[in-house]
Amino acid sequence: MAKRYGPGQGTQYSARGSTITFKALGEDTGGAFSFLEREMPPGGRMPPPHRHEGPEAFYVLDGVLEFHVGDEVLKGTAGSFVLVPAKVAHTFGNTSNQPARLLTIHSPAADHYFAELHELWSAAQAPTVEDERELQRRHGLEPA
């Protein structure tokens, strides 16, 4: 059965000041991938650098984002696409002074990780980087 979500609709989480709206969950794709739209405030904390078993793809809708992929630092503006190959260390963030939006595909699906990340960031005090690394390990991400 097809799923359709309008703007702002889907399974929503928040972490690091970002609003994360999943349009496709692992349960929808047999775990093959998840697809999300993310709104990122200026200057938010980047995820700890990490590696995935599968690729991750980013498409910048608005704003300017900075991607660290292996030894490269890439700037992504509206219309930019960044493909991170499987098992390559990476992180990204909004280092500008304006909000940004992007689309992301994780393969395999990563929505369960984001559900727990949301819980971690919903606590009274922001988690430490080590708290996030432990969460990454529990979900099969390798901290880099």
C-alpha positions as CSV (number, residue, x, y, z in Angstrom):
1,M,0.0,0.0,0.0
2,A,1.4,3.4,-1.0
3,K,2.1,6.1,1.7
4,R,1.7,9.8,1.1
5,Y,2.7,12.6,3.4
6,G,2.2,16.3,2.8
7,P,4.5,19.0,4.0
8,G,5.4,18.7,7.7
9,Q,3.8,15.2,7.9
10,G,5.5,12.0,8.8
11,T,7.1,10.5,11.9
12,Q,8.8,13.4,13.7
13,Y,11.7,13.5,16.1
14,S,14.1,16.3,17.3
15,A,17.7,16.3,18.3
16,R,20.5,18.8,18.5
17,G,17.9,21.5,17.7
18,S,16.9,19.9,14.5
19,T,13.4,18.8,13.5
20,I,13.6,15.4,11.7
21,T,10.5,14.2,9.8
22,F,10.7,10.6,8.4
23,K,8.8,10.1,5.2
24,A,9.8,6.4,5.0
25,L,10.6,4.2,7.9
26,G,12.5,0.9,7.9
27,E,9.1,-0.9,8.5
28,D,7.9,0.6,5.2
29,T,11.0,-0.6,3.2
30,G,11.8,-3.9,4.8
31,G,14.7,-2.3,6.5
32,A,16.4,-1.4,3.2
33,F,16.4,2.4,3.7
34,S,14.8,5.3,5.6
35,F,14.1,8.7,4.1
36,L,13.9,12.0,6.1
37,E,13.6,15.7,5.8
38,R,15.6,17.7,8.4
39,E,15.4,21.3,9.4
40,M,18.7,22.4,11.0
41,P,19.2,25.6,13.0
42,P,22.4,27.6,12.6
43,G,25.4,26.5,14.6
44,G,23.9,23.2,16.0
45,R,26.2,20.5,17.3
46,M,27.4,18.1,14.6
47,P,26.8,14.3,15.1
48,P,29.9,12.6,16.3
49,P,31.8,11.4,13.2
50,H,30.8,7.8,12.4
51,R,30.6,5.1,9.7
52,H,27.7,3.1,8.4
53,E,27.5,-0.4,6.9
54,G,25.7,1.2,3.9
55,P,25.7,4.5,2.1
56,E,24.1,7.7,3.2
57,A,22.9,10.4,0.7
58,F,22.2,14.0,1.4
59,Y,20.3,16.6,-0.7
60,V,20.4,20.2,0.5
61,L,17.1,22.0,0.0
62,D,17.8,25.4,1.6
63,G,20.8,27.0,3.4
64,V,24.4,26.0,3.6
65,L,25.7,22.9,5.2
66,E,29.2,21.6,5.9
67,F,30.0,17.9,5.3
68,H,33.1,16.1,6.6
69,V,33.5,13.0,4.5
70,G,36.8,11.1,5.1
71,D,39.5,13.8,4.8
72,E,37.3,16.1,2.7
73,V,35.3,19.1,3.9
74,L,32.5,20.0,1.5
75,K,30.1,22.9,1.5
76,G,26.6,22.1,0.3
77,T,24.2,24.8,-0.8
78,A,20.6,24.5,-2.2
79,G,20.6,21.8,-4.9
80,S,23.8,20.1,-3.7
81,F,24.0,16.3,-3.4
82,V,26.5,14.5,-1.2
83,L,26.8,10.7,-1.3
84,V,28.8,9.1,1.5
85,P,30.0,5.6,0.6
86,A,29.5,2.8,3.0
87,K,32.1,2.6,5.8
88,V,33.5,6.1,5.2
89,A,33.7,8.3,8.3
90,H,31.5,11.4,8.1
91,T,29.6,14.1,10.0
92,F,27.8,17.2,8.9
93,G,26.2,20.3,10.3
94,N,24.9,23.8,9.8
95,T,27.9,26.1,10.4
96,S,26.2,29.1,8.9
97,N,24.1,31.8,10.6
98,Q,20.9,30.8,8.7
99,P,18.6,27.8,9.0
100,A,19.0,24.9,6.5
101,R,16.9,22.0,5.3
102,L,18.0,18.8,3.7
103,L,16.8,15.3,2.6
104,T,18.6,12.2,3.8
105,I,18.5,8.6,2.8
106,H,20.1,6.0,5.1
107,S,20.8,2.5,3.9
108,P,20.0,0.4,5.8
109,A,17.2,2.2,7.6
110,A,18.2,4.3,10.6
111,D,14.8,5.5,12.0
112,H,15.2,3.4,15.2
113,Y,18.5,5.2,15.9
114,F,16.7,8.6,15.6
115,A,13.8,7.5,17.9
116,E,16.4,6.8,20.6
117,L,18.4,10.0,19.7
118,H,15.2,12.0,20.2
119,E,14.8,10.4,23.7
120,L,18.4,11.2,24.5
121,W,18.0,14.8,23.5
122,S,14.6,15.2,25.3
123,A,16.3,14.9,28.7
124,A,16.7,17.9,30.9
125,Q,20.4,18.1,30.1
126,A,21.9,17.7,26.6
127,P,23.8,14.4,26.2
128,T,27.5,14.3,26.0
129,V,29.3,13.3,22.9
130,E,30.2,10.0,24.6
131,D,26.4,9.4,25.2
132,E,25.8,9.8,21.5
133,R,28.7,7.5,20.6
134,E,27.3,4.8,22.8
135,L,23.9,5.2,21.1
136,Q,25.7,4.9,17.7
137,R,27.3,1.7,18.8
138,R,24.0,0.2,19.9
139,H,22.6,0.9,16.4
140,G,25.5,-0.6,14.4
141,L,27.1,2.8,13.7
142,E,30.9,2.8,14.2
143,P,32.2,6.0,15.9
144,A,35.2,7.3,14.0
